[in-house]
Structures are given as C-alpha cells and as structure tokens.
Amino acid sequence: MAGWVTEEKDQVTGFLVARRIASDLEILNFAVRPDERQKGVGTLLIREAVAWGKTFAAHKAFLEVRSSNLAALLFYERQGFEVTGHRPRYYAAPIEDALVLAVTLA
Ligand SMILES: CC(C)(COP(=O)(O)OP(=O)(O)OC[C@H]1O[C@@H](n2cnc3c(N)ncnc32)[C@H](O)[C@@H]1OP(=O)(O)O)[C@@H](O)C(=O)NCCC(=O)NCCS
C-alpha cells in the first residue's frame, strides 16, 4: 500500500492511495480538492503512483470508477487508460455501475 498527498500553503489539495496486487498496481482512492481541480494536481499524483508501480515492474495500473464520473473518465483517458471491464450495480448510494479502467505500464 502506498499513498501520496499534495499540499499548498500547509493545506491538503489532493491525495492518492494505491496498492500492489501481484504484478499490478491498483488505484484505490484518489481525489483533488474541488477548488484545485484542472490545475494538474491529479496528473502529478497519478504520475507518482505509476512511477511507484514501475519500481516493482507493474504490468498495468487499474481502477474502478462510477460510470457517470465524466471528469474522472476524461482524466484517465488523458493518462492513457482504457475501459477494460464493466461491473453492473457495483456502487451503492446511489446504485451505479462501475467501469474498470486500465493502462499497460510494461
Ligand atoms: C479526477 C480528478 C482526480 C482529476 O484531478 P485534476 O487535478 O482535476 O486533474 P488534472 O488537472 O491533472 O487534469 C488533467 C486532464 O484531465 C482532464 N480533465 C480533468 N478534469 C476534467 C473535467 N472536469 N472535465 C474535462 N476534462 C477533465 C483534462 O484533459 C485535463 O487536462 P487539461 O486541464 O489540460 O484540460 C478530480 O476531478 C477529482 O478529484 N474528482 C473527484 C474524485 C474522483 O472522481 N476521483 C477518481 C475516482 S476513481
């Protein structure tokens, strides 16, 4: 398990938590403070996570995301992720499908 936090003037602006699963990297939790979005903070965090994955020669990075989360889908597409799976009714409150996204690292 690994985590990264970004700060601006002693205030947290974003965080990312990831774990190693065998030879893959899973992004578990990742968010940027609303007023700090679309300034490159998310890109910085995901690059750090991918760099960590490369230290154990991760084959791919993957994650689940709500199918309605357009900002995240566009973000991950920009980072080279592609939809590789679909988990119906994966999320609760509200019930929603998850999309599985992945990018090949090695
Ligand atoms: C997804 C998230 C972490 C992205 O963080 P961010 O700091 O805004 O991302 P960046 O500024 O590095 O964005 C990089 C690129 O992603 C795309 N992107 C990011 N947010 C976008 C949005 N709201 N609409 C369209 N494109 C977007 C753009 O291509 C952007 O590049 P640009 O700013 O040059 O156009 C952020 O939107 C967030 O915290 N969302 C809520 C929590 C969440 O959904 N987490 C992920 C769950 S799996």
PDBQT file of the ligand as one rigid body, heavy atoms in Angstrom, charges set to zero:
ROOT
HETATM    1  C1  LIG A 201     -10.433  13.017 -11.352  1.00  0.00    +0.000 C 
HETATM    2  C2  LIG A 201      -9.642  14.084 -10.610  1.00  0.00    +0.000 C 
HETATM    3  C3  LIG A 201      -8.778  13.442  -9.512  1.00  0.00    +0.000 C 
HETATM    4  C4  LIG A 201      -8.712  14.806 -11.627  1.00  0.00    +0.000 C 
HETATM    5  O1  LIG A 201      -7.850  15.700 -10.918  1.00  0.00    +0.000 OA
HETATM    6  P1  LIG A 201      -7.379  17.099 -11.547  1.00  0.00    +0.000 P 
HETATM    7  O2  LIG A 201      -6.342  17.672 -10.641  1.00  0.00    +0.000 OA
HETATM    8  O3  LIG A 201      -8.555  17.966 -11.820  1.00  0.00    +0.000 OA
HETATM    9  O4  LIG A 201      -6.733  16.621 -12.915  1.00  0.00    +0.000 OA
HETATM   10  P2  LIG A 201      -5.713  17.439 -13.873  1.00  0.00    +0.000 P 
HETATM   11  O5  LIG A 201      -5.820  18.902 -13.621  1.00  0.00    +0.000 OA
HETATM   12  O6  LIG A 201      -4.361  16.846 -13.746  1.00  0.00    +0.000 OA
HETATM   13  O7  LIG A 201      -6.362  17.104 -15.306  1.00  0.00    +0.000 OA
HETATM   14  C5  LIG A 201      -5.615  16.552 -16.383  1.00  0.00    +0.000 C 
HETATM   15  C6  LIG A 201      -6.521  16.412 -17.589  1.00  0.00    +0.000 C 
HETATM   16  O8  LIG A 201      -7.656  15.567 -17.301  1.00  0.00    +0.000 OA
HETATM   17  C7  LIG A 201      -8.809  16.049 -17.998  1.00  0.00    +0.000 C 
HETATM   18  N1  LIG A 201      -9.816  16.520 -17.053  1.00  0.00    +0.000 N 
HETATM   19  C8  LIG A 201      -9.703  16.596 -15.706  1.00  0.00    +0.000 A 
HETATM   20  N2  LIG A 201     -10.840  17.065 -15.158  1.00  0.00    +0.000 NA
HETATM   21  C9  LIG A 201     -11.691  17.308 -16.188  1.00  0.00    +0.000 A 
HETATM   22  C10 LIG A 201     -13.020  17.817 -16.257  1.00  0.00    +0.000 A 
HETATM   23  N3  LIG A 201     -13.713  18.190 -15.151  1.00  0.00    +0.000 N 
HETATM   24  N4  LIG A 201     -13.591  17.933 -17.487  1.00  0.00    +0.000 NA
HETATM   25  C11 LIG A 201     -12.916  17.587 -18.594  1.00  0.00    +0.000 A 
HETATM   26  N5  LIG A 201     -11.633  17.099 -18.598  1.00  0.00    +0.000 NA
HETATM   27  C12 LIG A 201     -11.037  16.967 -17.399  1.00  0.00    +0.000 A 
HETATM   28  C13 LIG A 201      -8.326  17.190 -18.866  1.00  0.00    +0.000 C 
HETATM   29  O9  LIG A 201      -7.883  16.662 -20.110  1.00  0.00    +0.000 OA
HETATM   30  C14 LIG A 201      -7.152  17.704 -18.056  1.00  0.00    +0.000 C 
HETATM   31  O10 LIG A 201      -6.235  18.416 -18.813  1.00  0.00    +0.000 OA
HETATM   32  P3  LIG A 201      -6.465  19.998 -19.079  1.00  0.00    +0.000 P 
HETATM   33  O11 LIG A 201      -6.717  20.629 -17.727  1.00  0.00    +0.000 OA
HETATM   34  O12 LIG A 201      -5.186  20.397 -19.729  1.00  0.00    +0.000 OA
HETATM   35  O13 LIG A 201      -7.656  20.069 -19.975  1.00  0.00    +0.000 OA
HETATM   36  C15 LIG A 201     -10.582  15.158  -9.988  1.00  0.00    +0.000 C 
HETATM   37  O14 LIG A 201     -11.524  15.570 -10.971  1.00  0.00    +0.000 OA
HETATM   38  C16 LIG A 201     -11.349  14.677  -8.756  1.00  0.00    +0.000 C 
HETATM   39  O15 LIG A 201     -10.856  14.733  -7.631  1.00  0.00    +0.000 OA
HETATM   40  N6  LIG A 201     -12.583  14.205  -8.946  1.00  0.00    +0.000 N 
HETATM   41  C17 LIG A 201     -13.443  13.762  -7.839  1.00  0.00    +0.000 C 
HETATM   42  C18 LIG A 201     -12.937  12.464  -7.234  1.00  0.00    +0.000 C 
HETATM   43  C19 LIG A 201     -12.792  11.394  -8.284  1.00  0.00    +0.000 C 
HETATM   44  O16 LIG A 201     -13.602  11.272  -9.205  1.00  0.00    +0.000 OA
HETATM   45  N7  LIG A 201     -11.728  10.598  -8.138  1.00  0.00    +0.000 N 
HETATM   46  C20 LIG A 201     -11.428   9.492  -9.055  1.00  0.00    +0.000 C 
HETATM   47  C21 LIG A 201     -12.273   8.328  -8.704  1.00  0.00    +0.000 C 
HETATM   48  S1  LIG A 201     -11.662   6.852  -9.492  1.00  0.00    +0.000 SA
ENDROOT
TORSDOF 0
